[in-house]
Amino acid sequence: MRRPPRAPAILMGIGLGGFIDGIVLHQILQWHHLLTDTGDHPASTVAGLEANTLADGFFHLATWICVVAGMVVTVRAWQRGELAPPWRMHAGLLLAGWGAFNLVEGLIDHHLLGIHHVRDDLGVPLGWDLAFLASGALLVALGLALARGAAGTRSAAPA
């Protein structure tokens, strides 16, 4: 018996993790936007907010593309007759994808490029940035444990 595909859930998890970041941190809490720590685009000015809104839009487009790619890979697997993974495995891989998003985005944007931090409205955002990375590592670990625990269960074919 072939293993169920894992890439669809991981891709969707990356995209959904990006949506959670963009919707909750950028839009609802307004802690930061994509370019708020560059110095050139402060969210406190109209021009800065316009630049950040555009950058956030491209960020959301990229996360949407990840979700669509995951859906396309899912449908292609079903067309090849591959079995759907058990729900527990799928949920675990979604969490692992979300965690991978947090780790990569946190390392690149918060630490390497320094274009924003989790809390740009604070004088010392390092603790929040480290907590964001820790949340990513925790999501990956929990997701993989959940997926591994489901690996022995039998998959059901899609209806």
PyRosetta script that sets phi, psi and omega in degrees:
from pyrosetta import init, pose_from_sequence

init()
pose = pose_from_sequence("MRRPPRAPAILMGIGLGGFIDGIVLHQILQWHHLLTDTGDHPASTVAGLEANTLADGFFHLATWICVVAGMVVTVRAWQRGELAPPWRMHAGLLLAGWGAFNLVEGLIDHHLLGIHHVRDDLGVPLGWDLAFLASGALLVALGLALARGAAGTRSAAPA")
pose.set_psi(1, 131.5)
pose.set_omega(1, -179.5)
pose.set_phi(2, -77.8)
pose.set_psi(2, 148.9)
pose.set_omega(2, 176.9)
pose.set_phi(3, -70.3)
pose.set_psi(3, 142.6)
pose.set_omega(3, 175.2)
pose.set_phi(4, -64.3)
pose.set_psi(4, 150.6)
pose.set_omega(4, 180.0)
pose.set_phi(5, -65.2)
pose.set_psi(5, 140.9)
pose.set_omega(5, -179.8)
pose.set_phi(6, -104.0)
pose.set_psi(6, -28.3)
pose.set_omega(6, -176.0)
pose.set_phi(7, -57.5)
pose.set_psi(7, -39.4)
pose.set_omega(7, -178.4)
pose.set_phi(8, -58.0)
pose.set_psi(8, -47.1)
pose.set_omega(8, -177.7)
pose.set_phi(9, -68.5)
pose.set_psi(9, -37.4)
pose.set_omega(9, 179.1)
pose.set_phi(10, -65.5)
pose.set_psi(10, -45.7)
pose.set_omega(10, 177.6)
pose.set_phi(11, -60.7)
pose.set_psi(11, -44.4)
pose.set_omega(11, 178.4)
pose.set_phi(12, -64.9)
pose.set_psi(12, -37.9)
pose.set_omega(12, 177.8)
pose.set_phi(13, -63.6)
pose.set_psi(13, -40.0)
pose.set_omega(13, 176.3)
pose.set_phi(14, -61.3)
pose.set_psi(14, -47.8)
pose.set_omega(14, -179.7)
pose.set_phi(15, -64.8)
pose.set_psi(15, -44.5)
pose.set_omega(15, 179.9)
pose.set_phi(16, -66.7)
pose.set_psi(16, -36.7)
pose.set_omega(16, 174.8)
pose.set_phi(17, -61.8)
pose.set_psi(17, -39.4)
pose.set_omega(17, 176.1)
pose.set_phi(18, -65.1)
pose.set_psi(18, -39.5)
pose.set_omega(18, 176.9)
pose.set_phi(19, -63.2)
pose.set_psi(19, -42.5)
pose.set_omega(19, 179.1)
pose.set_phi(20, -61.2)
pose.set_psi(20, -44.8)
pose.set_omega(20, 177.8)
pose.set_phi(21, -59.9)
pose.set_psi(21, -51.0)
pose.set_omega(21, -176.7)
pose.set_phi(22, -66.9)
pose.set_psi(22, -43.7)
pose.set_omega(22, -177.0)
pose.set_phi(23, -72.8)
pose.set_psi(23, -48.0)
pose.set_omega(23, -174.9)
pose.set_phi(24, -78.0)
pose.set_psi(24, -53.5)
pose.set_omega(24, -174.0)
pose.set_phi(25, -78.8)
pose.set_psi(25, -38.5)
pose.set_omega(25, -178.1)
pose.set_phi(26, -81.9)
pose.set_psi(26, -45.7)
pose.set_omega(26, -170.1)
pose.set_phi(27, -98.0)
pose.set_psi(27, -50.3)
pose.set_omega(27, -175.4)
pose.set_phi(28, -76.0)
pose.set_psi(28, -56.5)
pose.set_omega(28, -179.0)
pose.set_phi(29, -80.9)
pose.set_psi(29, -24.9)
pose.set_omega(29, -178.9)
pose.set_phi(30, 54.5)
pose.set_psi(30, 41.1)
pose.set_omega(30, 178.4)
pose.set_phi(31, -74.5)
pose.set_psi(31, -33.7)
pose.set_omega(31, 177.8)
pose.set_phi(32, -158.8)
pose.set_psi(32, 167.7)
pose.set_omega(32, 168.7)
pose.set_phi(33, -126.8)
pose.set_psi(33, 179.2)
pose.set_omega(33, -172.0)
pose.set_phi(34, -62.1)
pose.set_psi(34, -35.4)
pose.set_omega(34, -173.4)
pose.set_phi(35, -115.2)
pose.set_psi(35, 17.9)
pose.set_omega(35, -170.4)
pose.set_phi(36, -68.4)
pose.set_psi(36, -17.5)
pose.set_omega(36, -179.1)
pose.set_phi(37, -105.6)
pose.set_psi(37, 13.1)
pose.set_omega(37, -179.9)
pose.set_phi(38, -78.7)
pose.set_psi(38, -18.8)
pose.set_omega(38, -176.3)
pose.set_phi(39, 89.0)
pose.set_psi(39, -23.4)
pose.set_omega(39, -178.6)
pose.set_phi(40, -92.2)
pose.set_psi(40, -17.1)
pose.set_omega(40, -173.4)
pose.set_phi(41, -134.0)
pose.set_psi(41, 62.7)
pose.set_omega(41, -179.9)
pose.set_phi(42, -67.3)
pose.set_psi(42, 140.3)
pose.set_omega(42, 179.9)
pose.set_phi(43, -71.2)
pose.set_psi(43, -7.0)
pose.set_omega(43, -178.8)
pose.set_phi(44, -85.1)
pose.set_psi(44, -4.4)
pose.set_omega(44, 176.7)
pose.set_phi(45, -115.8)
pose.set_psi(45, 155.8)
pose.set_omega(45, 179.0)
pose.set_phi(46, -63.6)
pose.set_psi(46, -45.4)
pose.set_omega(46, -180.0)
pose.set_phi(47, -62.6)
pose.set_psi(47, -41.1)
pose.set_omega(47, 178.6)
pose.set_phi(48, -65.7)
pose.set_psi(48, -41.7)
pose.set_omega(48, 178.8)
pose.set_phi(49, -66.3)
pose.set_psi(49, -37.0)
pose.set_omega(49, 176.8)
pose.set_phi(50, -63.9)
pose.set_psi(50, -44.7)
pose.set_omega(50, 178.7)
pose.set_phi(51, -63.2)
pose.set_psi(51, -41.7)
pose.set_omega(51, 179.4)
pose.set_phi(52, -68.0)
pose.set_psi(52, -37.8)
pose.set_omega(52, 178.4)
pose.set_phi(53, -63.9)
pose.set_psi(53, -41.5)
pose.set_omega(53, 177.2)
pose.set_phi(54, -63.6)
pose.set_psi(54, -46.6)
pose.set_omega(54, 179.5)
pose.set_phi(55, -62.3)
pose.set_psi(55, -41.5)
pose.set_omega(55, 177.3)
pose.set_phi(56, -62.0)
pose.set_psi(56, -37.1)
pose.set_omega(56, 177.4)
pose.set_phi(57, -62.2)
pose.set_psi(57, -43.7)
pose.set_omega(57, 177.5)
pose.set_phi(58, -66.1)
pose.set_psi(58, -35.8)
pose.set_omega(58, 175.7)
pose.set_phi(59, -61.1)
pose.set_psi(59, -46.9)
pose.set_omega(59, 178.4)
pose.set_phi(60, -64.1)
pose.set_psi(60, -36.5)
pose.set_omega(60, 176.4)
pose.set_phi(61, -61.0)
pose.set_psi(61, -43.9)
pose.set_omega(61, 179.2)
pose.set_phi(62, -62.8)
pose.set_psi(62, -41.0)
pose.set_omega(62, 179.5)
pose.set_phi(63, -69.1)
pose.set_psi(63, -35.6)
pose.set_omega(63, 176.5)
pose.set_phi(64, -62.9)
pose.set_psi(64, -41.3)
pose.set_omega(64, 178.8)
pose.set_phi(65, -62.1)
pose.set_psi(65, -37.8)
pose.set_omega(65, 176.6)
pose.set_phi(66, -61.6)
pose.set_psi(66, -43.5)
pose.set_omega(66, 179.3)
pose.set_phi(67, -65.0)
pose.set_psi(67, -44.3)
pose.set_omega(67, 179.0)
pose.set_phi(68, -62.8)
pose.set_psi(68, -42.7)
pose.set_omega(68, 178.0)
pose.set_phi(69, -59.9)
pose.set_psi(69, -41.6)
pose.set_omega(69, 176.7)
pose.set_phi(70, -61.9)
pose.set_psi(70, -39.1)
pose.set_omega(70, 178.3)
pose.set_phi(71, -68.2)
pose.set_psi(71, -40.2)
pose.set_omega(71, 179.2)
pose.set_phi(72, -63.7)
pose.set_psi(72, -44.6)
pose.set_omega(72, 179.1)
pose.set_phi(73, -63.3)
pose.set_psi(73, -35.9)
pose.set_omega(73, 177.6)
pose.set_phi(74, -62.8)
pose.set_psi(74, -50.6)
pose.set_omega(74, -178.3)
pose.set_phi(75, -63.4)
pose.set_psi(75, -40.8)
pose.set_omega(75, 178.4)
pose.set_phi(76, -60.9)
pose.set_psi(76, -40.8)
pose.set_omega(76, 179.0)
pose.set_phi(77, -63.9)
pose.set_psi(77, -42.9)
pose.set_omega(77, 178.8)
pose.set_phi(78, -63.6)
pose.set_psi(78, -38.4)
pose.set_omega(78, 179.6)
pose.set_phi(79, -64.7)
pose.set_psi(79, -29.3)
pose.set_omega(79, 176.4)
pose.set_phi(80, -81.7)
pose.set_psi(80, -0.8)
pose.set_omega(80, 179.3)
pose.set_phi(81, 83.9)
pose.set_psi(81, 13.6)
pose.set_omega(81, 178.6)
pose.set_phi(82, -74.2)
pose.set_psi(82, 146.7)
pose.set_omega(82, -178.4)
pose.set_phi(83, -79.2)
pose.set_psi(83, 148.4)
pose.set_omega(83, 173.9)
pose.set_phi(84, -71.4)
pose.set_psi(84, 146.5)
pose.set_omega(84, 177.1)
pose.set_phi(85, -72.5)
pose.set_psi(85, 159.9)
pose.set_omega(85, 173.2)
pose.set_phi(86, -61.6)
pose.set_psi(86, 153.1)
pose.set_omega(86, -178.5)
pose.set_phi(87, -55.8)
pose.set_psi(87, -39.8)
pose.set_omega(87, -178.7)
pose.set_phi(88, -62.3)
pose.set_psi(88, -40.8)
pose.set_omega(88, 177.9)
pose.set_phi(89, -67.5)
pose.set_psi(89, -44.4)
pose.set_omega(89, -179.7)
pose.set_phi(90, -60.7)
pose.set_psi(90, -46.9)
pose.set_omega(90, 179.3)
pose.set_phi(91, -62.8)
pose.set_psi(91, -40.5)
pose.set_omega(91, 178.5)
pose.set_phi(92, -62.6)
pose.set_psi(92, -43.0)
pose.set_omega(92, 179.9)
pose.set_phi(93, -71.7)
pose.set_psi(93, -30.6)
pose.set_omega(93, 172.6)
pose.set_phi(94, -61.8)
pose.set_psi(94, -46.9)
pose.set_omega(94, 178.5)
pose.set_phi(95, -61.9)
pose.set_psi(95, -41.2)
pose.set_omega(95, 178.9)
pose.set_phi(96, -64.1)
pose.set_psi(96, -39.1)
pose.set_omega(96, 176.7)
pose.set_phi(97, -64.2)
pose.set_psi(97, -42.0)
pose.set_omega(97, 177.1)
pose.set_phi(98, -61.0)
pose.set_psi(98, -45.0)
pose.set_omega(98, 178.3)
pose.set_phi(99, -62.5)
pose.set_psi(99, -40.2)
pose.set_omega(99, 177.7)
pose.set_phi(100, -62.0)
pose.set_psi(100, -40.5)
pose.set_omega(100, 176.1)
pose.set_phi(101, -57.9)
pose.set_psi(101, -50.3)
pose.set_omega(101, -178.3)
pose.set_phi(102, -59.0)
pose.set_psi(102, -41.8)
pose.set_omega(102, -179.4)
pose.set_phi(103, -65.5)
pose.set_psi(103, -49.2)
pose.set_omega(103, -177.5)
pose.set_phi(104, -67.4)
pose.set_psi(104, -48.6)
pose.set_omega(104, -178.9)
pose.set_phi(105, -63.6)
pose.set_psi(105, -41.4)
pose.set_omega(105, 179.5)
pose.set_phi(106, -64.3)
pose.set_psi(106, -45.9)
pose.set_omega(106, 179.7)
pose.set_phi(107, -64.5)
pose.set_psi(107, -46.2)
pose.set_omega(107, -175.6)
pose.set_phi(108, -74.0)
pose.set_psi(108, -57.1)
pose.set_omega(108, -172.6)
pose.set_phi(109, -76.4)
pose.set_psi(109, -38.9)
pose.set_omega(109, -176.0)
pose.set_phi(110, -83.1)
pose.set_psi(110, -39.7)
pose.set_omega(110, -171.6)
pose.set_phi(111, -105.5)
pose.set_psi(111, -49.8)
pose.set_omega(111, -176.6)
pose.set_phi(112, -75.9)
pose.set_psi(112, -52.1)
pose.set_omega(112, -178.4)
pose.set_phi(113, -87.2)
pose.set_psi(113, -29.8)
pose.set_omega(113, -179.4)
pose.set_phi(114, 62.2)
pose.set_psi(114, 33.6)
pose.set_omega(114, -178.2)
pose.set_phi(115, -81.9)
pose.set_psi(115, -20.2)
pose.set_omega(115, 171.7)
pose.set_phi(116, -164.1)
pose.set_psi(116, 168.3)
pose.set_omega(116, 176.6)
pose.set_phi(117, -130.7)
pose.set_psi(117, 166.2)
pose.set_omega(117, -179.4)
pose.set_phi(118, -55.9)
pose.set_psi(118, -45.4)
pose.set_omega(118, 178.1)
pose.set_phi(119, -121.0)
pose.set_psi(119, 92.4)
pose.set_omega(119, 175.5)
pose.set_phi(120, -77.4)
pose.set_psi(120, -10.1)
pose.set_omega(120, -179.2)
pose.set_phi(121, -87.1)
pose.set_psi(121, 3.9)
pose.set_omega(121, 179.6)
pose.set_phi(122, -112.5)
pose.set_psi(122, 154.1)
pose.set_omega(122, 179.8)
pose.set_phi(123, -71.1)
pose.set_psi(123, -31.6)
pose.set_omega(123, -177.2)
pose.set_phi(124, -129.8)
pose.set_psi(124, 89.5)
pose.set_omega(124, -174.3)
pose.set_phi(125, -84.9)
pose.set_psi(125, 0.0)
pose.set_omega(125, -173.1)
pose.set_phi(126, -56.9)
pose.set_psi(126, -41.6)
pose.set_omega(126, -179.5)
pose.set_phi(127, -60.3)
pose.set_psi(127, -41.8)
pose.set_omega(127, 177.9)
pose.set_phi(128, -65.9)
pose.set_psi(128, -40.1)
pose.set_omega(128, 179.3)
pose.set_phi(129, -64.6)
pose.set_psi(129, -40.7)
pose.set_omega(129, 178.2)
pose.set_phi(130, -68.0)
pose.set_psi(130, -37.5)
pose.set_omega(130, 176.4)
pose.set_phi(131, -64.4)
pose.set_psi(131, -36.7)
pose.set_omega(131, 177.4)
pose.set_phi(132, -63.0)
pose.set_psi(132, -44.1)
pose.set_omega(132, 177.1)
pose.set_phi(133, -64.3)
pose.set_psi(133, -41.9)
pose.set_omega(133, 178.5)
pose.set_phi(134, -62.1)
pose.set_psi(134, -39.7)
pose.set_omega(134, 178.0)
pose.set_phi(135, -63.4)
pose.set_psi(135, -37.9)
pose.set_omega(135, 177.3)
pose.set_phi(136, -63.4)
pose.set_psi(136, -45.7)
pose.set_omega(136, 179.4)
pose.set_phi(137, -63.0)
pose.set_psi(137, -40.5)
pose.set_omega(137, 178.5)
pose.set_phi(138, -64.5)
pose.set_psi(138, -43.2)
pose.set_omega(138, 178.4)
pose.set_phi(139, -62.7)
pose.set_psi(139, -41.5)
pose.set_omega(139, 178.0)
pose.set_phi(140, -62.8)
pose.set_psi(140, -47.9)
pose.set_omega(140, -178.2)
pose.set_phi(141, -62.4)
pose.set_psi(141, -47.1)
pose.set_omega(141, 179.0)
pose.set_phi(142, -64.6)
pose.set_psi(142, -42.9)
pose.set_omega(142, -179.4)
pose.set_phi(143, -62.6)
pose.set_psi(143, -44.9)
pose.set_omega(143, 179.7)
pose.set_phi(144, -67.0)
pose.set_psi(144, -37.7)
pose.set_omega(144, 177.0)
pose.set_phi(145, -63.6)
pose.set_psi(145, -42.2)
pose.set_omega(145, 178.2)
pose.set_phi(146, -64.2)
pose.set_psi(146, -43.6)
pose.set_omega(146, 180.0)
pose.set_phi(147, -66.3)
pose.set_psi(147, -41.8)
pose.set_omega(147, 178.9)
pose.set_phi(148, -64.5)
pose.set_psi(148, -38.4)
pose.set_omega(148, 179.3)
pose.set_phi(149, -64.8)
pose.set_psi(149, -25.1)
pose.set_omega(149, 179.6)
pose.set_phi(150, -93.0)
pose.set_psi(150, -8.4)
pose.set_omega(150, -173.9)
pose.set_phi(151, -60.4)
pose.set_psi(151, -30.2)
pose.set_omega(151, -178.6)
pose.set_phi(152, -83.4)
pose.set_psi(152, -10.9)
pose.set_omega(152, -179.3)
pose.set_phi(153, -81.4)
pose.set_psi(153, 156.5)
pose.set_omega(153, -176.0)
pose.set_phi(154, -84.0)
pose.set_psi(154, 138.3)
pose.set_omega(154, 178.3)
pose.set_phi(155, -85.1)
pose.set_psi(155, 154.0)
pose.set_omega(155, 176.0)
pose.set_phi(156, -110.9)
pose.set_psi(156, 140.5)
pose.set_omega(156, 178.7)
pose.set_phi(157, -70.5)
pose.set_psi(157, 146.0)
pose.set_omega(157, 178.5)
pose.set_phi(158, -64.8)
pose.set_psi(158, 150.4)
pose.set_omega(158, -179.2)
pose.set_phi(159, -74.2)
pose.dump_pdb("model.pdb")
